[in-house]
Amino acid sequence: MKRKNFRGVIAFMVVLFARQIAFSQGTLTYLSSLGQPSVGSAAVGEDSWVASIFMTGGNLGGYELDSVELAMTPASGAPSDFTVMLYSSGPEFSAVPVSRLDTLSGPTDPTTGGDYTYTASDLTLSKGTPYFIVITAGTPVASGVYAWSYTDSAPANTMDLWQGGNALITSSDGVSWNVTLGDGPQFAINATAIPEPKTFFLLVLGCLIFGWEYNRAKTQAPR
C-alpha cells in the first residue's frame, strides 16, 4: 500500500512539472485591438514617428515577447524602410518612449491594408511595466507615408491584467513626443509567460525527495 502511495505522489509531481513546462512554452495573445473598427490612420515616415503604449501583466517571472501585430491601411506615395521597434519608458516610467530595446523582424514595405506580424528575438518584458511599440520609415512624409490604423477604444485584455493605452503618441524625430488622448493605434501583443525559477526548483526538488523516499521504502520493504 505504501509503495502505491509513493507512486501516486511521484506521478502527481511529474504531471505538475510537465504542466508547468507546457505553460512556460505557450504563446498567448494578451492584448488586441485588431478586431475593433478603424476610425482613421496615422501617417508614418522618417519625420513622422508613431508610438503606442502598453503595460505588461502581473506574472512574477515576466514575459518573453514573441511578436506584435499591426493593423495597417493602404500607404500613399512611395515610402520605404518601414521599421518596427520596442522601447522602454526609462527608469522614471515616462509616458513617452525613452530607450530602444529591440528592432523587430517583419515586412519592411506594408503598403497594402491588412495585419502585419513583427517578431522579437529573445526579448524579456518585466511584469507591470510600460513599453512602447514605435514605428517609423526611411523616407520623409513628402515622399509618401505608411498608415497605421487607429481606433477610439483601448485594446482588449485577455488575461494577466495587461493594459493598452488609448492614445496616439507622435514625434518628428523620435526624441520629442506629443501625446493625443482618445485614439490608439491598432495592434496585438503575443507573448509567453515565464515561470519563476523557484517554481522549477521546487518541482524538481519535490520529485527528487519523493523519488528518494520511494526507493528507500522499496529497498526496506519485506520480501
C-alpha positions in Angstrom: 0.0 0.0 0.0 2.8 2.4 0.9 4.5 1.7 -2.4 1.4 2.6 -4.3 1.0 5.8 -2.4 4.6 6.8 -3.2 4.0 6.0 -6.9 0.9 8.2 -6.9 2.7 11.1 -5.3 5.6 10.9 -7.8 3.1 10.7 -10.7 1.3 13.8 -9.4 4.6 15.7 -9.1 5.6 14.7 -12.7 2.2 15.9 -14.0 2.7 19.2 -12.2 6.2 19.6 -13.6 5.0 18.8 -17.2 2.2 21.3 -16.9 4.5 24.0 -15.7 6.8 23.4 -18.7 3.9 23.5 -21.1 2.7 26.7 -19.6 6.2 28.3 -20.0 6.2 27.4 -23.7 2.7 28.6 -24.6 2.4 31.8 -26.7 -0.8 33.8 -25.9 -2.4 37.0 -27.1 -2.5 39.3 -24.1 -3.7 42.5 -25.8 -5.5 43.1 -29.0 -7.4 45.9 -30.7 -7.3 44.3 -34.2 -11.0 43.4 -34.2 -12.1 46.9 -33.4 -13.4 49.3 -36.2 -10.8 51.7 -37.6 -11.6 55.4 -37.2 -8.6 56.7 -39.1 -4.9 56.2 -39.6 -1.6 57.9 -38.5 1.0 58.8 -41.2 4.3 57.1 -40.7 7.6 58.5 -42.2 11.1 59.4 -41.4 9.8 62.7 -40.0 6.6 61.2 -38.6 7.2 58.6 -35.9 4.2 56.9 -34.3 4.1 55.0 -31.0 1.6 53.2 -28.8 1.9 52.3 -25.1 1.1 49.1 -23.3 1.7 47.7 -19.8 2.5 44.1 -19.0 0.6 42.0 -16.5 1.5 40.6 -13.1 3.3 37.4 -13.9 6.2 37.4 -11.4 8.6 35.8 -13.9 7.8 38.4 -16.6 7.1 37.6 -20.2 9.0 36.7 -23.4 7.8 38.9 -26.3 7.1 36.7 -29.3 5.5 39.2 -31.7 3.4 42.2 -32.3 0.7 42.5 -35.0 -0.1 45.9 -36.5 -3.2 46.9 -38.4 -2.1 49.0 -41.5 -4.2 50.8 -44.0 -3.0 51.4 -47.6 0.1 53.5 -48.0 0.4 56.6 -50.3 3.2 57.8 -52.4 6.5 55.9 -52.4 7.6 55.3 -48.8 10.3 52.7 -47.9 12.2 51.1 -45.0 9.3 50.6 -42.6 10.8 49.9 -39.1 9.1 48.5 -36.0 10.8 48.8 -32.6 10.1 48.2 -29.0 11.0 51.0 -26.5 11.1 51.2 -22.7 9.8 54.1 -20.7 13.1 54.5 -18.8 13.7 54.3 -15.1 11.1 57.1 -14.4 8.3 55.2 -16.1 7.8 58.0 -18.6 4.6 58.3 -20.6 6.6 58.5 -23.8 9.2 56.3 -25.4 12.7 56.7 -23.9 15.1 53.8 -24.8 15.1 51.5 -27.8 15.2 47.8 -26.7 14.9 46.0 -30.0 14.1 46.2 -33.7 11.5 43.6 -34.6 11.7 41.5 -37.7 8.9 41.5 -40.4 7.7 43.1 -43.6 9.6 46.3 -44.5 7.1 47.6 -47.0 3.5 47.2 -45.7 1.9 49.2 -48.5 -1.4 47.3 -48.7 -4.0 47.3 -45.9 -4.0 44.4 -43.5 -2.5 42.9 -40.4 1.3 42.5 -40.3 3.4 40.5 -37.9 6.7 41.5 -36.4 8.7 39.1 -34.3 11.1 39.7 -31.4 14.3 37.8 -30.6 15.0 36.8 -27.0 13.3 39.9 -25.5 12.1 39.6 -21.9 9.5 42.1 -20.6 9.3 42.7 -16.9 6.0 42.4 -15.0 3.8 45.5 -14.5 6.0 47.7 -16.7 5.1 50.1 -19.5 6.6 49.6 -23.0 6.0 51.2 -26.4 5.6 49.9 -30.0 7.4 52.5 -32.1 7.3 52.7 -35.9 9.0 54.9 -38.4 10.3 54.8 -42.0 13.3 55.7 -44.0 11.6 58.3 -46.3 10.1 61.7 -45.4 6.3 62.3 -45.4 6.8 64.4 -48.6 7.8 61.2 -50.5 4.9 59.1 -49.2 3.6 57.6 -46.0 2.7 54.3 -44.4 -0.5 54.4 -42.5 -1.1 52.8 -39.0 -4.8 52.3 -38.4 -6.2 53.6 -35.1 -9.4 53.1 -33.2 -11.2 55.0 -30.4 -11.2 52.1 -28.0 -8.4 50.7 -25.8 -7.1 47.2 -26.7 -8.9 44.3 -25.1 -7.1 42.4 -22.3 -7.4 38.7 -22.3 -5.6 37.7 -19.1 -2.9 38.7 -16.5 -4.2 42.3 -16.3 -2.3 43.7 -19.3 -3.3 47.2 -20.3 -3.2 49.1 -23.5 -3.3 52.9 -23.7 -5.9 54.7 -25.8 -3.5 57.4 -27.0 -1.7 58.4 -30.2 2.0 59.3 -29.5 3.8 61.1 -32.3 7.2 62.6 -33.0 9.0 64.3 -35.8 12.4 62.9 -34.8 11.9 60.1 -32.3 13.2 62.2 -29.4 10.5 64.8 -28.6 7.0 63.3 -28.4 3.4 64.5 -28.3 0.5 62.6 -26.8 -3.0 62.9 -28.1 -5.7 61.1 -26.0 -8.7 59.4 -27.4 -7.5 57.3 -30.4 -5.0 54.5 -30.2 -3.1 52.6 -32.9 -4.4 49.1 -33.5 -2.1 46.2 -32.5 -1.9 42.9 -30.8 0.7 41.6 -28.4 1.7 37.9 -28.4 3.9 36.7 -25.5 4.9 33.8 -23.3 4.7 33.9 -19.5 8.0 32.9 -17.9 7.7 30.8 -14.7 9.7 31.9 -11.7 13.0 30.0 -11.4 12.0 28.9 -7.8 8.9 27.2 -9.2 11.1 24.9 -11.3 13.4 24.3 -8.4 10.6 23.4 -6.0 9.1 21.0 -8.5 12.4 19.3 -9.2 13.2 19.1 -5.5 9.8 17.6 -4.8 10.3 14.9 -7.4 13.8 14.1 -6.1 12.6 13.8 -2.5 9.7 11.6 -3.2 11.8 9.5 -5.6 14.3 9.0 -2.9 11.6 8.1 -0.3 10.0 5.7 -2.8 13.4 3.9 -3.4 14.1 3.7 0.3 10.7 2.3 1.1 11.1 -0.2 -1.7 14.5 -1.5 -0.5 13.3 -1.7 3.1 10.0 -3.5 2.3 9.8 -7.2 3.4 10.1 -9.7 0.6 
